[in-house]
Amino acid sequence: MVAKGFKYAEKEPDQNRASVTRSLHFGIWEKFAKKPQITWETQNQSQEVSELLQQFLSIISCEIAPAVAQLYKKFYPSEWEIQKMAWDRVSRLLTKPLQNMPYLDFHGAFFAIAVKQGCSDRDHLDWGDDLEAMTFITAVDEWEGADLQTPELGFCFPLCQGELGAGKMRKMVHSAGSITSGRRITLTFFTSELLTKHGKEWDVRRKKEATRAAKRLAKVQ
């Protein structure tokens, strides 16, 4: 799929994160509008790339996202409740697009995927992510190097193919070391801050409306 060539929304690499390569963003986020949006790069690829992209995202939707959702439920139950609020809002506001693109259903575990050939080699925070949401990182292909680094915590450890790293990357400064050989495709599964913020607000309104409806029904009876 990488060899077929992608259309990028970014003209240049994000200089705060990486010195060389750009990232692609697939899925759903909320950055500039007042409702969830399907990313530009999800919708604006060539027919050939779009077909391959659908297969790729279907694998993530069917194989990876459910497993990540189970990890979320088990180890981060409070954060998982917020993810569910965000998913409830997204699924209602984007009902028709999601019916047409079921491969964008990541079961609330995350909503978007950043794909990069190489790695983010500069220390950074993921400013667009929710402060409390978990971000998940994995990589594919064959390479050496690119150990995950968290300089404030003093950790440096390899992330091998098939492994999944997780953390609150809005809070934790991180980067990856240099790739010494081979090629690495980095996949970052994340949730944008406004999705969870508006999801919590949506849930409060929904519960208030349900309470008012229950009171009206009680008066009628």
C-alpha positions in Angstrom: 0.0 0.0 0.0 2.8 2.4 0.8 4.4 1.7 -2.6 1.2 2.8 -4.4 1.7 6.4 -3.2 -0.5 8.4 -0.8 -2.0 11.9 -1.1 -0.9 13.8 2.0 -2.7 16.6 3.7 0.5 17.8 5.2 2.9 19.5 2.8 5.9 19.2 5.2 6.8 17.0 8.1 5.7 18.2 11.6 8.9 19.8 12.7 7.9 19.4 16.4 8.0 15.6 16.0 10.0 14.4 13.1 12.9 15.7 11.0 12.2 13.8 7.8 8.9 12.0 7.1 5.2 13.1 7.1 2.4 11.3 8.8 -0.9 10.1 7.3 -4.1 10.3 9.4 -7.0 7.9 8.9 -10.2 7.6 10.8 -12.2 10.2 12.7 -11.1 13.3 14.7 -12.4 16.7 15.8 -9.9 19.5 15.3 -11.3 22.4 13.4 -15.1 21.9 13.2 -17.8 21.6 15.9 -18.5 18.0 15.1 -16.6 14.8 14.3 -14.9 14.7 10.9 -13.5 11.9 8.8 -10.0 12.8 8.0 -9.1 14.3 4.6 -6.6 11.5 3.9 -9.2 8.8 4.5 -11.4 10.2 1.8 -9.1 11.6 -0.9 -6.9 8.8 -2.1 -6.9 7.2 -5.5 -9.3 4.4 -6.2 -6.5 1.8 -6.0 -5.1 3.2 -2.8 -8.6 3.5 -1.3 -9.3 -0.2 -1.9 -6.1 -1.2 -0.2 -6.8 1.3 2.6 -10.2 -0.2 3.2 -8.6 -3.6 3.6 -6.0 -2.2 6.0 -8.5 -0.4 8.1 -10.8 -3.4 8.1 -8.0 -5.5 9.7 -7.6 -2.9 12.4 -11.3 -2.7 13.0 -11.8 -6.4 13.2 -8.6 -7.7 14.7 -6.8 -4.9 16.6 -9.5 -2.5 17.9 -11.5 -5.2 19.8 -8.4 -6.4 21.6 -7.4 -2.8 22.5 -10.9 -2.2 23.8 -10.7 -5.2 26.1 -7.4 -3.9 27.5 -9.0 -0.5 28.0 -11.9 -2.0 29.9 -9.7 -4.2 32.1 -6.9 -1.8 33.0 -8.3 1.7 32.5 -12.0 1.5 33.4 -12.5 5.2 34.2 -10.9 6.2 30.9 -12.9 3.6 29.1 -16.2 5.2 30.2 -15.1 8.4 28.6 -14.2 6.6 25.4 -17.7 5.1 25.3 -19.3 8.6 25.7 -17.2 9.8 22.8 -18.2 6.8 20.7 -21.9 7.2 21.4 -21.8 10.8 20.1 -19.7 9.9 17.1 -21.9 7.0 16.1 -25.0 9.1 16.3 -23.6 12.2 14.5 -21.9 10.1 11.8 -24.5 7.3 11.4 -24.7 7.4 7.6 -20.9 7.8 6.9 -20.2 4.9 9.3 -22.8 2.7 7.6 -20.9 3.4 4.3 -17.5 3.0 5.9 -17.8 0.3 8.7 -14.1 -0.1 8.7 -13.8 3.2 10.6 -15.6 1.5 13.6 -12.8 1.0 16.1 -15.2 0.1 18.9 -14.4 3.2 20.9 -10.9 2.1 21.7 -9.5 4.9 19.5 -10.8 7.0 16.7 -7.9 7.7 14.4 -4.6 6.2 13.2 -1.4 8.1 12.4 0.7 6.1 9.9 4.4 7.1 9.3 7.2 5.5 7.4 10.0 5.9 10.0 9.5 7.3 13.4 9.0 10.5 15.4 12.6 11.2 16.3 12.2 14.4 18.3 11.0 14.6 21.9 7.4 15.8 21.9 4.0 15.6 23.5 0.9 14.6 21.5 -0.9 18.0 22.0 -4.0 17.0 20.0 -4.7 13.9 22.1 -7.0 13.9 25.1 -5.1 14.4 28.3 -6.4 11.2 29.9 -6.9 9.0 26.9 -4.5 6.2 26.2 -2.5 6.3 23.0 -1.3 3.0 21.5 1.7 2.5 19.3 2.9 -0.4 17.2 5.0 -0.9 14.1 5.4 -3.3 11.2 8.1 -4.4 8.7 11.7 -5.3 9.5 14.1 -2.8 11.2 16.7 -2.3 13.9 16.8 0.6 16.3 14.0 3.1 16.9 13.7 2.3 20.6 10.9 4.2 22.4 12.3 6.9 24.6 10.7 8.8 27.5 13.5 11.1 28.7 11.7 12.5 31.7 11.1 9.0 33.1 14.5 7.8 32.0 13.1 4.8 30.0 14.3 3.5 26.7 13.1 0.2 25.4 12.5 -1.5 22.0 9.1 -1.8 20.4 9.3 -5.0 18.3 7.0 -6.0 15.5 3.7 -7.4 17.0 4.1 -5.5 20.3 1.8 -2.7 21.4 3.0 0.2 23.5 0.5 2.3 25.5 0.7 5.5 27.4 -0.9 8.9 28.0 1.2 10.6 25.4 -0.2 14.1 26.0 1.4 13.9 29.5 4.6 12.0 28.7 7.4 13.5 26.6 8.5 10.8 24.1 10.3 10.0 20.9 12.0 7.2 19.1 15.6 6.6 18.5 17.2 6.4 15.0 16.5 3.5 12.7 19.8 1.8 12.2 18.7 -0.5 9.4 15.7 -1.7 7.5 12.3 0.0 7.2 9.7 0.6 9.9 6.0 1.7 9.5 4.8 3.2 12.7 1.1 3.0 13.6 -0.3 5.3 16.4 -3.9 4.8 17.5 -5.3 7.9 19.3 -8.3 9.9 20.3 -8.4 13.6 19.7 -9.1 15.9 22.7 -12.3 17.5 21.4 -13.9 14.1 20.7 -13.8 13.2 24.4 -14.5 16.7 25.6 -17.7 16.9 23.5 -18.5 13.3 24.3 -18.7 14.1 28.0 -20.8 17.1 27.3 -23.1 15.1 25.1 -23.5 12.4 27.8 -24.5 15.1 30.4 -27.1 16.5 28.1 -28.4 13.1 27.3 -28.8 12.2 30.9 -30.6 15.5 31.7 -33.0 15.0 28.8 -33.7 11.5 30.1 -34.4 12.8 33.6 -36.8 15.5 32.3 -38.6 12.9 30.1 -39.0 10.6 33.1 -40.4 13.4 35.2 -42.9 14.4 32.5 -44.0 10.7 32.2 -44.4 10.5 36.0 -46.7 13.5 36.1 -48.8 12.1 33.3 -49.2 8.8 35.1 
